[in-house]
Amino acid sequence: MEYEDADNLVNQLGIISETKWRDFCMSDQSPNNIPANPKNVYIDFCTEPDWNSCFCVDPALSAATRRAFLETHAETPTMVL
């Protein structure tokens, strides 16, 4: 699936976390041609720390997903670059 199509689908579905993305990918609703790990496929479009923030056209939503990622890992030994 082209990046723009995947971007539109994710925004239409309101998926704002990696957990929700994984759940969607494992469901019967997920198309066969959308990657389960977009960071590996859409390398030129996706950035860390949270791949799905690059799917958000709303800057506030994008910031919220990044904040949630950082808050989730703040008290763990995970190194966030």
RADA-V989656 format. One record per backbone hydrogen bond with DSSP energy under -0.5 kcal/mol. NH is the residue of the N-H (numbers start at 0). CO is the residue of the C=O. If there is no record, write none. Layout:
# RADA-V989656
((NH	CO) (NH	CO))
This chain:
# RADA-V989656
((5	1) (6	2) (7	3) (8	4) (9	5) (10	6) (11	7) (12	8) (13	9) (14	9) (15	13) (20	16) (21	17) (22	18) (23	19) (24	20) (25	21) (26	22) (26	23) (29	23) (29	26) (33	30) (39	36) (40	36) (40	37) (41	37) (42	40) (44	41) (45	41) (50	48) (52	49) (53	50) (54	51) (55	52) (56	54) (58	56) (61	57) (62	58) (63	59) (64	60) (65	61) (66	62) (67	63) (68	64) (69	65) (70	66) (71	67) (72	68) (73	69) (75	72) (79	77) (80	78))
